Amino acid sequence: MIAVLVLVAWFALSVRAGLARNGIGFDMGFLSQVAGFDLSEGYALTTEGLRRFMSSDSNAQALLAGFINTVKTASVAIILTTVLGTLVGMGRVSHNWIVRQLCFGFVEMVRNTPMLIQLVFWYFVVILKLPALADAASWLGTVIASQQGFYFPGVELAPEATLPALLSFLAGLVLLVAGAANRRHRKWLTACSLAGLVSAWAIGFPVAVTVPHVTGFVITGGFSASPEFAAMLVGLTVYTSAFIAEIIRGAIVALPKGQWEAASALGLSRGAAFRDIVIPQVFRVVLPAFGNQYISLAKTTSLGIAIGFPDVFNVYGTVANQSGRSLEGVIVVMLAYLILSWTISGAVNLLNGLLLRNGGKQ
């Protein structure tokens, strides 16, 4: 640690001396300057809360908006990647020949193709080839897909929402999730969750579901995902799920054969054996490897610059070009990715510790 700190200090002093020789100072004042550019999507943090980013906001708020976009993309992609990768990994050891070969082909094709090429494919070949808004495809009258993006039913605060109803609703949701994760106290937590949700309904349900509607050339209501965000999400999910699938497959194959024989002797079907015996043991083993893939996924969001997605790295490029502070800007971006990676690593280590402490029962 001392050697690393000395090396970092020597490097910092060398850079500072080099800048001084060229009459360039190290200054973080550019963060408070007005950005002067717009973002296709992103939110600025103000004293009044989050709002859409505007060109009159500062460079610091622009970088924060890009960081929020990075966190949003990485968070959703991690969830979808875990689900898809687990299913494909299970398919890799399926007794069904067709399923097994399809999963094998998916893994080999995806993990042996550069992520950048896949990202460009999803954006230019798939999403931008969708019909225009006037001819947009719609599923079940609630989901709309077009060149302008994807639109889903959304949830928003009801106009008549009250604080007690909102608190009861949030408490009910938290207890519901806790009950799903805690098998020992599941009945008690689920009962409390239902009580909270019923109380929120009795007081006046604080949230309302909105469905997207096409009005001329715009869509109102619901939740929207821009083409760039959709391409990033699909690309990251598909690419990383191939590596997750191989981790799952390796862990399943490494299980002793006696586990399957014991499940068969108990009369369990293969699906029940996966659910009750194999997967609980597999996840105790694969979580550290999952953490590595999650961190890699979060850093891969920087490729969004290829399709114009305003992640933190893309925003840094614009800020650096306008302010001329490339070194200071890249330090801010490195710290942002470091914080994100540490957060993911800490969450995975915490979950891994809980599983090991509880013997995989929770």
C-alpha positions in Angstrom: 0.0 0.0 0.0 2.8 2.4 0.9 4.5 1.6 -2.4 1.3 2.2 -4.4 0.7 5.5 -2.6 4.2 6.7 -3.3 3.9 5.8 -6.9 0.6 7.7 -7.2 2.0 10.7 -5.5 5.1 10.7 -7.7 2.9 10.4 -10.8 0.6 13.3 -9.7 3.6 15.5 -8.9 5.2 14.7 -12.3 2.0 15.6 -14.1 1.6 18.8 -12.2 5.2 19.8 -13.0 4.7 19.0 -16.7 1.6 21.1 -16.9 3.3 24.0 -15.1 6.2 23.9 -17.6 3.6 24.5 -20.4 1.8 27.2 -18.5 -1.2 25.0 -17.7 -2.7 24.8 -14.3 -4.7 22.1 -12.6 -8.2 23.6 -12.0 -11.5 22.0 -11.3 -13.4 25.2 -11.7 -14.7 24.1 -15.1 -17.3 22.0 -13.2 -19.2 25.2 -12.2 -19.2 26.6 -15.7 -22.4 26.6 -17.7 -22.5 23.5 -19.9 -24.1 25.2 -23.0 -25.2 21.9 -24.6 -28.2 19.7 -24.4 -28.5 16.0 -23.7 -30.9 13.7 -25.5 -31.9 12.3 -22.1 -30.8 12.8 -18.5 -31.7 14.5 -15.2 -30.0 17.3 -13.3 -29.9 17.3 -9.5 -31.1 20.6 -8.0 -32.3 21.8 -4.7 -35.9 21.1 -5.9 -35.0 17.5 -6.8 -34.4 15.8 -10.1 -35.5 17.5 -13.3 -34.7 17.3 -17.0 -31.2 18.5 -17.8 -31.0 21.9 -19.6 -28.2 23.6 -21.4 -28.1 26.3 -18.7 -27.0 23.8 -16.1 -23.4 23.4 -15.1 -20.8 20.9 -16.3 -21.0 19.2 -13.0 -24.7 18.6 -13.5 -24.1 17.4 -17.0 -21.6 14.8 -15.8 -24.0 13.8 -13.0 -26.8 13.4 -15.6 -24.5 11.1 -17.6 -23.6 9.2 -14.5 -27.3 8.7 -13.7 -27.8 7.3 -17.2 -24.9 4.9 -16.7 -26.2 3.7 -13.4 -29.7 3.3 -14.8 -28.5 1.3 -17.8 -26.2 -0.9 -15.7 -28.8 -1.6 -13.0 -31.5 -2.8 -15.4 -29.0 -4.7 -17.5 -27.6 -6.6 -14.5 -31.1 -7.8 -13.6 -32.0 -8.9 -17.1 -28.5 -10.4 -17.7 -28.8 -12.6 -14.5 -32.2 -13.9 -15.6 -31.3 -14.5 -19.2 -27.9 -15.9 -18.5 -29.3 -18.3 -15.9 -31.9 -19.6 -18.3 -29.4 -20.1 -21.1 -26.9 -21.8 -18.7 -29.6 -24.2 -17.6 -30.5 -24.8 -21.3 -26.8 -25.7 -22.0 -27.2 -28.8 -19.8 -30.8 -29.6 -20.9 -31.7 -33.2 -22.0 -33.6 -31.6 -24.9 -31.1 -31.7 -27.9 -32.7 -28.8 -29.7 -32.7 -26.5 -26.6 -29.1 -27.6 -25.8 -27.8 -26.8 -29.3 -29.7 -23.5 -29.5 -28.2 -22.3 -26.2 -24.8 -23.5 -27.4 -25.1 -21.6 -30.7 -26.2 -18.5 -28.8 -23.3 -18.5 -26.4 -20.7 -19.2 -29.1 -22.0 -16.5 -31.5 -22.4 -13.8 -28.8 -19.3 -14.2 -26.8 -17.0 -14.5 -29.8 -18.3 -11.2 -31.4 -17.0 -7.8 -30.2 -19.5 -5.9 -28.0 -19.1 -2.8 -30.1 -20.2 -4.6 -33.3 -23.2 -6.1 -31.5 -24.2 -2.7 -30.1 -24.1 -1.1 -33.6 -26.1 -4.0 -34.9 -28.9 -3.6 -32.3 -29.0 0.1 -32.9 -28.7 0.6 -36.6 -30.0 -2.8 -38.0 -32.8 -3.5 -35.5 -34.1 -0.5 -33.6 -33.7 2.2 -36.2 -35.4 -0.2 -38.7 -38.6 -0.3 -36.7 -41.6 1.5 -38.2 -42.2 5.2 -37.7 -44.4 6.5 -35.0 -47.5 6.7 -37.2 -47.1 3.0 -38.1 -45.7 1.8 -34.8 -46.3 -1.7 -33.7 -48.4 -2.1 -30.6 -48.8 -5.2 -28.3 -51.9 -5.6 -26.2 -52.6 -2.0 -26.7 -50.1 -1.0 -24.0 -46.6 -1.5 -25.5 -45.5 0.6 -28.4 -42.3 0.0 -30.4 -41.1 2.5 -33.0 -38.0 4.3 -34.3 -38.6 6.9 -31.6 -38.2 4.3 -28.9 -40.2 1.9 -26.8 -43.1 2.9 -24.6 -44.6 0.9 -21.7 -47.3 1.3 -19.1 -45.9 3.4 -16.3 -46.7 4.2 -12.7 -47.0 7.8 -11.3 -48.2 9.5 -8.2 -52.0 10.0 -8.2 -53.1 13.7 -8.0 -55.0 13.0 -4.8 -52.1 11.0 -3.2 -51.5 11.7 0.5 -48.4 11.1 2.6 -49.9 8.4 4.8 -51.1 6.5 1.8 -47.7 6.7 0.1 -45.9 5.6 3.2 -48.2 2.6 3.7 -47.8 1.7 0.0 -44.0 1.8 0.2 -43.9 -0.1 3.5 -46.1 -2.8 1.9 -43.8 -3.1 -1.1 -40.7 -3.3 1.1 -42.3 -6.0 3.3 -43.4 -7.9 0.2 -39.9 -8.1 -1.1 -38.5 -9.0 2.3 -41.0 -11.8 2.6 -40.0 -13.2 -0.8 -36.4 -13.2 0.2 -36.8 -14.5 3.8 -38.3 -18.0 3.8 -38.3 -18.3 7.6 -40.5 -15.3 8.2 -42.3 -15.3 4.9 -45.9 -15.7 6.2 -45.5 -12.9 8.8 -43.9 -10.5 6.4 -46.4 -11.2 3.6 -49.3 -10.6 6.1 -47.8 -7.3 7.1 -47.3 -6.4 3.5 -50.9 -7.1 2.6 -52.0 -5.0 5.6 -49.9 -2.1 4.4 -51.2 -2.3 0.8 -54.8 -2.6 2.0 -54.3 0.4 4.3 -52.9 2.4 1.3 -56.0 1.4 -0.8 -58.4 2.4 2.0 -56.8 5.8 2.5 -56.6 6.5 -1.2 -54.2 4.6 -3.5 -51.3 6.9 -4.0 -50.2 5.6 -7.4 -51.9 5.3 -10.8 -51.1 3.3 -13.9 -50.7 5.3 -17.1 -50.8 3.7 -20.6 -49.0 5.3 -23.5 -51.2 6.9 -26.2 -50.2 8.1 -29.6 -51.4 11.7 -30.1 -50.3 13.0 -33.5 -46.5 12.8 -33.6 -46.0 12.4 -29.9 -46.8 9.8 -27.3 -48.2 10.8 -23.9 -48.4 8.7 -20.7 -46.5 5.6 -19.7 -42.8 5.0 -19.5 -40.5 5.6 -22.4 -37.1 4.2 -23.4 -35.1 6.0 -26.1 -33.6 4.1 -29.0 -30.1 4.6 -27.7 -31.1 3.4 -24.2 -32.9 0.4 -25.7 -29.9 -0.5 -27.9 -27.6 -0.2 -24.9 -29.8 -2.3 -22.7 -30.3 -5.1 -25.3 -26.7 -5.1 -26.3 -25.4 -5.3 -22.7 -27.9 -7.9 -21.7 -27.3 -10.2 -24.6 -23.5 -9.9 -24.6 -23.0 -10.4 -20.8 -25.6 -13.2 -20.5 -23.5 -15.4 -22.7 -20.7 -15.2 -20.1 -23.1 -15.6 -17.3 -24.5 -18.7 -19.0 -21.1 -20.4 -19.2 -20.5 -19.6 -15.5 -23.8 -21.3 -14.6 -23.1 -24.2 -16.9 -19.7 -24.8 -15.3 -21.2 -24.7 -11.8 -24.0 -27.1 -12.7 -21.6 -29.6 -14.3 -19.2 -29.3 -11.3 -22.0 -30.5 -8.9 -21.5 -34.1 -7.7 -23.5 -36.6 -9.8 -24.9 -37.9 -6.5 -27.0 -34.7 -6.2 -29.0 -35.6 -9.4 -29.3 -39.3 -8.3 -30.6 -38.3 -4.9 -33.2 -36.0 -6.5 -34.2 -38.8 -8.9 -34.5 -41.2 -6.0 -36.8 -38.8 -4.2 -39.1 -38.7 -7.2 -38.3 -35.1 -8.1 -38.6 -34.0 -11.7 -35.7 -32.4 -13.4 -37.3 -29.0 -13.1 -37.9 -29.5 -9.4 -34.3 -30.7 -9.0 -33.1 -27.5 -10.6 -35.3 -25.3 -8.5 -34.8 -26.9 -5.1 -31.4 -28.5 -5.2 -29.1 -27.4 -8.1 -29.7 -23.6 -8.4 -29.5 -22.8 -4.6 -26.1 -24.6 -4.5 -24.9 -23.0 -7.8 -25.6 -19.5 -6.7 -23.5 -19.9 -3.6 -20.6 -20.7 -5.9 -21.1 -18.3 -8.9 -21.7 -15.0 -7.1 -18.1 -13.9 -7.0 -17.8 -14.6 -10.7 -21.1 -12.8 -11.3 -19.6 -9.8 -9.5 -16.8 -9.7 -12.0 -19.2 -9.8 -15.0 -21.4 -7.1 -13.4 -18.4 -4.8 -13.0 -17.4 -5.4 -16.6 -20.9 -4.7 -17.7 -21.0 -1.4 -15.9 -17.7 -0.3 -17.5 -18.8 -1.4 -20.9 -21.6 1.2 -20.9 -18.8 3.6 -22.0 -19.3 2.1 -25.5 -22.6 4.0 -25.7 -20.6 6.8 -27.3 -20.7 4.8 -30.5 -24.5 5.3 -30.8 -24.9 8.6 -29.1 -26.1 7.4 -25.7 -25.3 10.2 -23.2 -23.5 8.1 -20.6 -20.9 9.7 -18.3 -18.0 9.0 -20.7 -19.9 10.5 -23.7 -20.7 13.6 -21.6 -17.1 13.9 -20.5 -16.0 14.1 -24.1 -18.3 17.1 -24.8 -17.3 18.8 -21.5 -13.6 18.3 -22.2 -13.9 19.7 -25.8 -15.6 22.8 -24.6 -13.6 23.5 -21.4 -10.2 22.2 -22.5 -9.9 20.4 -19.2 -9.3 16.8 -20.4 -7.1 15.7 -17.5 -9.4 17.0 -14.8 -12.5 15.6 -16.6 -11.0 12.1 -17.1 -10.1 12.0 -13.4 -13.8 12.8 -12.6 -14.9 10.0 -14.9 -12.5 7.5 -13.5 -13.8 8.3 -10.0 -17.3 7.8 -11.2 -16.6 4.4 -12.6 -14.6 3.5 -9.5 -17.5 4.4 -7.2 -19.9 2.4 -9.4 -17.6 -0.6 -9.4 -17.0 -0.5 -5.7 -20.8 -0.3 -5.1 -21.4 -3.4 -7.3 -18.6 -5.3 -5.6 -19.8 -4.4 -2.1 -23.4 -5.4 -2.9 -22.2 -8.8 -4.4 -19.9 -9.4 -1.4 -22.7 -8.6 1.0 -25.1 -11.0 -0.7 -22.4 -13.7 -0.9 -21.7 -13.3 2.8 -25.4 -13.6 3.6 -25.7 -16.8 1.5 -22.6 -18.4 3.1 -23.7 -17.4 6.6 -27.2 -18.8 6.2 -26.0 -21.9 4.3 -27.9 -20.9 1.2 -31.3 -21.3 2.9 -32.5 -17.7 2.6 
